[in-house]
Amino acid sequence: MAEVHVIGQIVGATGFSESSLFCKWGIHTGAAWKLLSGVREGQTQVDTPQVGDMAYWSHPIDLHFATKGLQGWPRLHLQVWSQDSFGRCQLAGYGFCHVPSSPGTHHLECPTWRPLGSWREQLARAFVGGGPQLLHADTIYSGADRYRLHTAAGGTVHLEIGLLLRHFDRYGVEC
């Protein structure tokens, strides 16, 4: 079986109007992919930027996959949340990006967005907190459902990903 090693970090985020940010992440693959080692999902610590608008997380990602085919190539699913002074958390943005398919080091920027909801939900979010969230996480990367939503742009999540490919040449894939 061909193998893929994904090694890197979620560096941080910029461009969010909220402060005290943290990120929940997960990696999604097709049925032909098997996770040999690593954790499929995680969460960073909360960071409140003191200088500038960059929230630094430096959260490690270390995954090792085996696969029988290229369908269902891994993609990172991100949720950025903010925490207020009372410890309440509200969604700041959803985003996803495909893991690069070429070996080497890659610097990725993942734009995020959040659902707006009705004008009442927007007003409640401004005064009480909270706000609309997606019922199904797969809506984030399914184009047909996502394009029907009314959304607001969030910030950008910055990632550094190193990719190692092994035994792909045995299956006719040039790296």
KOLTORGU-762225 format. One record per residue (C-alpha): residue number from 1; x, y, z. Coordinates in nm, 2 decimals, padded with zeros to 4 digits, always signed. Example, Ala and Ser with C-alpha at 12.3 -4.5 7.8 and 13.67 -1.06 7.14 Angstrom:
<recs>
+-----+--------+--------+--------+
: seq :     xx :     yy :     zz :
+-----+--------+--------+--------+
:   1 : +01.23 : -00.45 : +00.78 :
:   2 : +01.37 : -00.11 : +00.71 :
+-----+--------+--------+--------+
</recs>
This chain:
<recs>
+-----+--------+--------+--------+
: seq :     xx :     yy :     zz :
+-----+--------+--------+--------+
:   1 : +00.00 : +00.00 : +00.00 :
:   2 : +00.11 : +00.36 : -00.07 :
:   3 : +00.18 : +00.57 : +00.24 :
:   4 : +00.14 : +00.94 : +00.31 :
:   5 : +00.30 : +01.12 : +00.61 :
:   6 : +00.16 : +01.46 : +00.70 :
:   7 : +00.38 : +01.65 : +00.94 :
:   8 : +00.34 : +02.01 : +01.03 :
:   9 : +00.16 : +02.27 : +01.24 :
:  10 : -00.13 : +02.50 : +01.26 :
:  11 : +00.07 : +02.82 : +01.29 :
:  12 : -00.21 : +03.06 : +01.38 :
:  13 : -00.48 : +03.29 : +01.25 :
:  14 : -00.51 : +03.65 : +01.13 :
:  15 : -00.80 : +03.88 : +01.02 :
:  16 : -01.06 : +03.78 : +01.28 :
:  17 : -01.25 : +04.06 : +01.45 :
:  18 : -01.27 : +03.85 : +01.77 :
:  19 : -00.98 : +03.80 : +02.01 :
:  20 : -00.90 : +03.50 : +02.24 :
:  21 : -00.91 : +03.25 : +01.95 :
:  22 : -00.87 : +02.87 : +01.94 :
:  23 : -00.91 : +02.62 : +01.66 :
:  24 : -01.07 : +02.28 : +01.64 :
:  25 : -00.94 : +02.07 : +01.35 :
:  26 : -00.99 : +01.74 : +01.19 :
:  27 : -00.88 : +01.55 : +00.89 :
:  28 : -01.12 : +01.37 : +00.66 :
:  29 : -01.03 : +01.10 : +00.40 :
:  30 : -01.20 : +00.86 : +00.17 :
:  31 : -01.28 : +00.50 : +00.24 :
:  32 : -00.96 : +00.37 : +00.08 :
:  33 : -00.75 : +00.55 : +00.34 :
:  34 : -00.64 : +00.40 : +00.67 :
:  35 : -00.48 : +00.60 : +00.96 :
:  36 : -00.17 : +00.41 : +01.08 :
:  37 : -00.06 : +00.66 : +01.34 :
:  38 : -00.15 : +01.00 : +01.47 :
:  39 : -00.47 : +01.16 : +01.59 :
:  40 : -00.75 : +01.24 : +01.34 :
:  41 : -00.88 : +01.55 : +01.53 :
:  42 : -00.77 : +01.80 : +01.79 :
:  43 : -00.79 : +02.15 : +01.94 :
:  44 : -00.54 : +02.42 : +02.00 :
:  45 : -00.50 : +02.64 : +02.30 :
:  46 : -00.66 : +02.98 : +02.33 :
:  47 : -00.44 : +03.27 : +02.23 :
:  48 : -00.51 : +03.64 : +02.28 :
:  49 : -00.28 : +03.85 : +02.06 :
:  50 : -00.10 : +04.12 : +02.25 :
:  51 : +00.08 : +04.28 : +01.95 :
:  52 : -00.08 : +04.27 : +01.61 :
:  53 : -00.37 : +04.06 : +01.51 :
:  54 : -00.20 : +03.72 : +01.47 :
:  55 : -00.32 : +03.45 : +01.72 :
:  56 : -00.03 : +03.20 : +01.75 :
:  57 : -00.11 : +02.84 : +01.82 :
:  58 : +00.19 : +02.64 : +01.68 :
:  59 : -00.02 : +02.32 : +01.72 :
:  60 : +00.15 : +02.01 : +01.58 :
:  61 : +00.00 : +01.78 : +01.32 :
:  62 : +00.16 : +01.43 : +01.27 :
:  63 : -00.03 : +01.18 : +01.07 :
:  64 : +00.06 : +00.86 : +00.88 :
:  65 : -00.18 : +00.71 : +00.63 :
:  66 : -00.18 : +00.41 : +00.41 :
:  67 : -00.40 : +00.41 : +00.10 :
:  68 : -00.51 : +00.19 : -00.19 :
:  69 : -00.61 : +00.48 : -00.42 :
:  70 : -00.60 : +00.85 : -00.47 :
:  71 : -00.97 : +00.91 : -00.42 :
:  72 : -01.06 : +01.07 : -00.10 :
:  73 : -00.73 : +01.26 : -00.07 :
:  74 : -00.70 : +01.40 : +00.29 :
:  75 : -00.84 : +01.75 : +00.36 :
:  76 : -00.82 : +01.95 : +00.68 :
:  77 : -01.14 : +02.07 : +00.83 :
:  78 : -01.10 : +02.38 : +01.06 :
:  79 : -01.33 : +02.56 : +01.30 :
:  80 : -01.21 : +02.88 : +01.47 :
:  81 : -01.38 : +02.98 : +01.79 :
:  82 : -01.35 : +03.28 : +02.02 :
:  83 : -01.38 : +03.28 : +02.39 :
:  84 : -01.51 : +03.58 : +02.59 :
:  85 : -01.41 : +03.69 : +02.94 :
:  86 : -01.68 : +03.47 : +03.09 :
:  87 : -01.55 : +03.15 : +02.92 :
:  88 : -01.83 : +03.14 : +02.66 :
:  89 : -01.73 : +03.02 : +02.32 :
:  90 : -01.88 : +03.13 : +01.99 :
:  91 : -01.80 : +03.04 : +01.63 :
:  92 : -01.57 : +03.27 : +01.44 :
:  93 : -01.53 : +03.07 : +01.12 :
:  94 : -01.53 : +02.74 : +00.93 :
:  95 : -01.28 : +02.65 : +00.67 :
:  96 : -01.11 : +02.36 : +00.49 :
:  97 : -00.81 : +02.30 : +00.27 :
:  98 : -00.69 : +01.99 : +00.08 :
:  99 : -00.36 : +01.85 : +00.20 :
: 100 : -00.11 : +01.91 : -00.09 :
: 101 : -00.04 : +01.62 : -00.31 :
: 102 : +00.33 : +01.69 : -00.39 :
: 103 : +00.60 : +01.60 : -00.14 :
: 104 : +00.79 : +01.88 : +00.04 :
: 105 : +00.71 : +02.17 : +00.27 :
: 106 : +00.40 : +02.38 : +00.20 :
: 107 : +00.27 : +02.70 : +00.35 :
: 108 : -00.11 : +02.71 : +00.33 :
: 109 : -00.36 : +02.99 : +00.40 :
: 110 : -00.71 : +02.87 : +00.47 :
: 111 : -00.98 : +03.13 : +00.45 :
: 112 : -01.28 : +03.10 : +00.68 :
: 113 : -01.64 : +03.20 : +00.69 :
: 114 : -01.94 : +03.17 : +00.92 :
: 115 : -02.32 : +03.15 : +00.86 :
: 116 : -02.50 : +03.48 : +00.91 :
: 117 : -02.85 : +03.35 : +01.00 :
: 118 : -03.15 : +03.58 : +01.01 :
: 119 : -03.14 : +03.94 : +01.13 :
: 120 : -03.27 : +03.83 : +01.47 :
: 121 : -02.99 : +03.58 : +01.50 :
: 122 : -02.73 : +03.84 : +01.40 :
: 123 : -02.87 : +04.08 : +01.66 :
: 124 : -02.87 : +03.81 : +01.93 :
: 125 : -02.51 : +03.73 : +01.84 :
: 126 : -02.41 : +04.09 : +01.88 :
: 127 : -02.56 : +04.13 : +02.23 :
: 128 : -02.58 : +03.78 : +02.38 :
: 129 : -02.33 : +03.58 : +02.18 :
: 130 : -02.36 : +03.25 : +02.01 :
: 131 : -02.50 : +03.25 : +01.67 :
: 132 : -02.60 : +03.00 : +01.40 :
: 133 : -02.38 : +02.69 : +01.34 :
: 134 : -02.39 : +02.41 : +01.09 :
: 135 : -02.58 : +02.09 : +01.18 :
: 136 : -02.36 : +01.88 : +00.95 :
: 137 : -01.98 : +01.94 : +00.93 :
: 138 : -01.96 : +01.80 : +00.58 :
: 139 : -02.15 : +02.10 : +00.46 :
: 140 : -01.82 : +02.29 : +00.48 :
: 141 : -01.67 : +02.11 : +00.18 :
: 142 : -01.98 : +02.01 : -00.01 :
: 143 : -02.03 : +02.29 : -00.27 :
: 144 : -02.40 : +02.24 : -00.34 :
: 145 : -02.52 : +02.30 : +00.02 :
: 146 : -02.26 : +02.56 : +00.11 :
: 147 : -02.35 : +02.80 : -00.18 :
: 148 : -02.71 : +02.83 : -00.06 :
: 149 : -02.60 : +02.98 : +00.28 :
: 150 : -02.57 : +03.34 : +00.36 :
: 151 : -02.23 : +03.38 : +00.51 :
: 152 : -01.98 : +03.64 : +00.64 :
: 153 : -01.61 : +03.62 : +00.58 :
: 154 : -01.39 : +03.54 : +00.87 :
: 155 : -01.01 : +03.55 : +00.90 :
: 156 : -00.74 : +03.32 : +00.76 :
: 157 : -00.58 : +03.02 : +00.93 :
: 158 : -00.21 : +02.97 : +00.85 :
: 159 : -00.06 : +02.62 : +00.83 :
: 160 : +00.28 : +02.47 : +00.76 :
: 161 : +00.26 : +02.12 : +00.62 :
: 162 : +00.54 : +01.88 : +00.53 :
: 163 : +00.44 : +01.59 : +00.31 :
: 164 : +00.63 : +01.26 : +00.26 :
: 165 : +00.50 : +01.00 : +00.00 :
: 166 : +00.61 : +00.64 : +00.00 :
: 167 : +00.56 : +00.35 : -00.25 :
: 168 : +00.34 : +00.56 : -00.49 :
: 169 : +00.57 : +00.46 : -00.78 :
: 170 : +00.47 : +00.10 : -00.73 :
: 171 : +00.11 : +00.20 : -00.81 :
: 172 : +00.20 : +00.40 : -01.12 :
: 173 : +00.19 : +00.75 : -00.96 :
: 174 : +00.49 : +00.97 : -01.02 :
: 175 : +00.59 : +01.19 : -00.73 :
+-----+--------+--------+--------+
</recs>
